[in-house]
Amino acid sequence: MRSFSLFTILLLCLAILLVDIITFYWLQSITTLISSPFLKTIIHVLFWIFTIGLIAAIIVLKTTLDDINPRRKQLLISSLYGLTVSSFIPKIIFVIIISLLFFTKTLIPEKASLLIVPIVGLFSGFLPFFIIVYAIFKAVYHFKIHHHKISVNNLPKTFDGLKMVQISDLHIGGFNYRFKILERAVKLINELEADLIFFTGDLVNNYAWELIGWEEVLTKLKAKKGKYAVLGNHDYGDYSHWKSAKKKEENFNDIKLFYNKINFKLLLNESDIIEINDEKIAIIGVENWGSPPFKKYGDLATSLKDANHIPFKILLSHDPTHWKEEVVEKTEIALTLSGHTHGMQLGFNYKDLKWSPIKYKYQHWAGLYQHNNQYLYVNRGLGWLGFPGRIGMRPEITLIEIIAEN
């Protein structure tokens, strides 16, 4: 909530209040059907206790944010965010549906409308509420494996059938030290028996302290030929206020050093060559490359400097916009792996059909894309940010097998 001004927070609270006033108006038309005055009063009182409590909690958290312990602050913000969304969205839908029903009730027989309008209105509110609750408590850690086989040019025969696992956007602070949850993902990854494991950025939300204790979980990740990582926009500490530039740098260095603890090679605008039986492929890793407001730390030319002579290249670049801007038709990079979008943590996937509101911001936002002989894969992320849930956009583990074209 630090990134929003007090004025913005007060506008949010006003919007919540206005929606709740309208919701309460329509709620009364439903509670009139309750014969018990005591029960009716209890429902009305509880409604306003929740509303006033939520608004008060948002304002208090905003005004006292600087004095709260960072670990507790992160948990409070995510909890309050989830509570606000699970309350606000269902009420808006409830108001819209019941208003439409009321103003078109002339199409429904009068006696039937006395029953249909309240039932449909309540259902329209409770259904999205239960969907959001499911998204927060179940779907957010319901890991899904996406398996793709890609035929590529210039792949040395020794590497034919190479199995790569990609994970991205852990935002590990959101797991709140619930190690067993991420251990389930580690187990799924290891069962894939990957040759290579790639992590494409956003290890943390902001702080190195989020990583405490997690090396015991993440060191269990196994790959036959190597584990590689790049940084994402959240790994630089750019979204926090620091007492000094030195503190920010120390935080950044601690995050980079963590990769040594878990046996990942962090590629900072550099490349690494994998050689088997005198045949080679190059793994290229750029620092975060983003369009405003995201900062550009990536330098693809520098990253390629020691790998230009290798015909087959794999690029790790957190932000998928990089692919179109600097990779496609400008390089000979065969496969780019990205993350960043999370698929907005909202949408649907069914076979080859996929949709999310994030598509209106990012041209490439989830799954596999191809332009001539160049491929991009955008991972939907393993963790979450902001809204502590996922609706129709499950956390992803990607398995890619690359096959040499005949």
N, C-alpha and C positions, 0 to 999 in steps of 0.2 A: 504493500500500500504506500510505501515511501515515494514511489514514482508518480503518485497522483497528489495534486494540491488539495488543501483543506476545502477549497471552494468546490472542486470536483467531487470530493467525498460528500459534501453537504448536498450537492445536486443529486447524487445517487440516493442519499437518504430521503430526499424530497420525492424522488420518483417511486421509491419503495412505499412511502406513506400514501401517495396518491393512488397507486395501484391497490393498496390494501383498503383504502376508503371505498373504492369502487367495488372491490371484492366483497367487502363487508355488506355493502348495499344489496348485492345479489345473494349473499349468504343468508341474509334475513328472509328473503323470499322462500328459501329452502327450509330454514328453521321454523317457519310458521307452521310447517307440517308436523312438527314435534309437539305432542300434547302436554308434555311435562314442562312447566315454566322453569323449574330448577335446572333441568338438563339444558334447556335453551340458554339460560343465563350462563351456565358453566362454559358452553361452547363459545359464547360471545366474549366472555372474560378471557378465556385461554387464547383466543384469536388475538386480542389486543395486547396481552402480556407478551406473546411471541413477537409481535410487530415492534412494540416499544423496546423490548429487550434486544432485538436484532439491531435496530437503529442506534440504540445507546452503545452497544458493543462495538459497532463500526466506528462511531465517533471517538469513543474512549481509546480504542486501539490506535487510531490515527494520531490522536493528540499525545499519546504516551509511547509512541513507537520507538523513539530514541532511547528510552529508559529501560526497554525490555531486553532481556538476554537474547542474543541472536538466535540461539537454537529454539528457545521457546517462542520467539517472535515468528519464525518460519512456520512452526506448527500451528500457531494461532491464526496466522494469515490464511493458510490453506484450508483450515477448518471453517473459518468464517466465510471464505470464498465459496466453499461447497454448500454451506448452510444457506447463503444468500441465493445462489443459483437454484438450489432445490426448492426454495420458497418462491422466488420471484417469477421464474419461468412458468411453473404450473398455474400460478394465479393469473398471469397474463392470458394464458390459453383458456383458462376457466372463464375469465371476463369476456373474452372475444366470443367464445362458443355460446355461452348462456345469453349474451346480448343479442346475438344473431337469432337464437331460438325464440327469444322473447318478442323481438320485433317482426318475426315471421310466423308467430304462433297462430295467426289467422288462417294459416294453411293446415293447422292441426285442429281437430275437434276440441272444443273448450275443455271438456272433461278429461280427455286424454292429455292435453297440454299440462294440466295440473300435476301429472305424474311424469310425463316424458321430459319436460323442461328441467326439473330438478335432477332426475336420474342422469340424463345426458350431460348436464352441467357438471355434476359431481364427478362423473366418469372422466370428462375432459380435463379435470384438474388432477384427479388422483392418478390417472394413467401416466402422464409425464413425470409426476412426482416419483412413482415407483420405478420408472425407467432411469431417472437420475440417481435414485438411491442404489439401484443395481449397478449403474455405471461407476459409482463411487466405491462401493463395498465389494464388488465382484469383478466386473469387467476390466477394471483398471490393472489388475494383475493376472488376467486370463491370457497368458502368453500364447501367441500363434506363430507357427513356423510357415514361412512362405518359401516354396521351393521352385527354383527356376533353372533351366538348362539353356545355355547360350552358346551358339556356334560362332566362332571368331576366326579372323584371319591372323596370320603371323604367329600363331601359338606354337612353340616348340613341341615336338612329339612327346618329349619327356613329361610335359605338363598337361597332356591331353587327359581330360577328366578331373582336373584339379577342383577340389571341393573347398569352397570359401564360405565362412559364416560371417555375416555382418550384423553388428548391433550398433545402436546409436542412441543418443539423447537419454542417458540414464537418469540425469537430474537426481542424483543419488540421495540428496537431502529429503526428497519426498518419500523415501522408503522409511524414514524415521527410525533407522537402526533395526528394522525388522528383517534380520539377516535371513531367516528361513524362506521368506518370499523370494528373494533374489537367488537363493540357493536352488530353488525349483527351476529357474531359468538357466542357471549354470548347468544343472543336470541335463536339461533338454539339449543345450548346446553341445555338451560333451558326448551325448549319445549320437550326434551327427558325424562324429569322427572327422572333423575338418582338417584339411591340410594347413589352412591359414584362417586366422580370426582377425577381423578388422573392426575397430571401434571408430566411428566417424563423428565424435565430438559431443560436447555438452555433458561432461562427466558430472559436474556439480551444478547447483543453481547459481551460486556466487562464491561460496567460501570453502577453503581447504579443510576446515574442521568437520565438514559434512562427511569426509572420507574416513574419519576415525573408526577403526575396527573392520573396515570393509576389505582390507587386503587379505584377510583370512578367507573371505568368500571368493574374491575375484582371482586369487592366485590358483584356484582350482580349475580355471578355464584351460583346456588342453587343445593344442594344435600341433600337428606333426612337423610343420615347416616354419612356423613363426606366428607371432602376434604383433599387430601394428595398430597405432592410434594416431589421430590428429585432434586438434583442439576445436571447440565450437565457440560461438559468441559468448556463452555464459561462463566460459573457463578463464576469462581474463579479469574478472572482477569489475567490469565496467558498469554494472548496474547497482553498485553499492557506493556509499560515501565512506571514505577512508580518512583516518586521522592524519595520515601523511602518505606521500608517494612511496616511501619505504615500506609501509605496512601493506600497501597494495602489491608491491613487488614481492614481498615475502610470501604473501598469500598465493600469488601466481607461481612462484618457484616451488612451493610446497605441493601444488597441484601437479606440476610437471614431474617432480620427484616421485610422486605416488606411482607413476607408471613403471618406474624401476622396481618398486616393491611387488608389483603384480606381473612382472616379466613381459611387459609390452614395450615395444620400441616406439617411442613417440617421435614422429616425423615432423620437424619444424622447418618447413620450406626446404625439404631435402628428399633424397631418394635412397632406396636400399635395393641391392641386386641379389636375387635368389638364383643360385646356380646349382644345377643337377646334371651330371653326366656331360659337362661342358656346354650345356644349353642354359640360357638365362632369360629371366623376366625381371621387370623393374616395378617396384612398388613406390609410387610417388605420393608424398604427403605435403599438402599446403596448410598453412595456418588459416584461420577463418577469413573467408573472402565473402563479403556481403555487400548488398546495396543499402544505402542510407535507410533507416538510422543505424544499421549495423556497420561496425568499423571493418576496414580492410587491413588485415595483417598478412594476407596471403601474397606470395610472390611465385607464380607458376614458373617463370623463366629460371629463377634461381633453383627451384625444386627440380627442374629437368636437367640442369647443367651436367650432372654426372650420369645421366641415363639416356641422353639423346641417341646414343649408338645402339640402344636395346630396342629391337623391333616391337616387342609386345610389352605394353605398359598398362598398369592399373593405377588410377588416381583416387586418392582419398581426399575429399573436399566437403566440408560440413554443409555448406549452403548450395542447394541445387542450381541456383541462378548462375553460378560460376560456369557450369557446363555450357550453357548457351553463349555466355559472354566471351569465354576465353578458350574453350576446349574444342567444341564442334567446328570442324573444317579449318581450325587454326593449329591443330596438333595431330599427332598420330596416336593419341591415347585411345585404346580400344574400349576400356570400361572405366566409368567413373562411379564411385559410391558416395552417396550423400545422405543427409538426414534433415534435421532442422525444423521441418514443417509439422511434425507429429501427425500429419493428416488432420490437423486441427483438433485431434482427439474426438472428432465428430463427423459422422457421415455413414456411408454404407459400402460394403464390398460384397459383390455376388458374382462369382466366376470372373468374367472379363469386364463386368460393369463395376464402376466405382464412382463415387461422388462425394464431395465435401465442399462446404463454403470456402475453404482455403484455396480452391482452384481459381477463384476470382482474384487472388493475390499472386499465386505462384503458378506458372505454366506447368511446371513439373513438380508434383507435390506428393506422390506416393506410387510405388511400384516401378515397373520396368518401362523404359523409353528407348527408342532407337532412331538414329539418323544415319542412313547409309550403313557403314560398317562400325559405327560408334554407338556405344550403349551407355545409358545412365540408369542407375537404380537408386530410388529414394526410399529409405527405410522409414517406417512410421514411428519409430522410437520405442524404447523399452520402458521408459518412465513417463512422468507427466509434469506439466508446468501450469500454474494458474489453477484452472478447474481440476480438482483432484479426482478425476474420473475419465472414463472413455465411453462414448456412445457409438457403437458400430465401427469403431476404429481400434481394434485390439492391439495391445503392445506386441511388437514384432521381433522375431528372430528370422533373419534371412539366410537361406542356404542357396548358394549359386554354384553350379557346376559349369565350367567352361570346357567346350569341346572344340577341337580343331576342325575347321572346314576341310572337306576332301578336295 
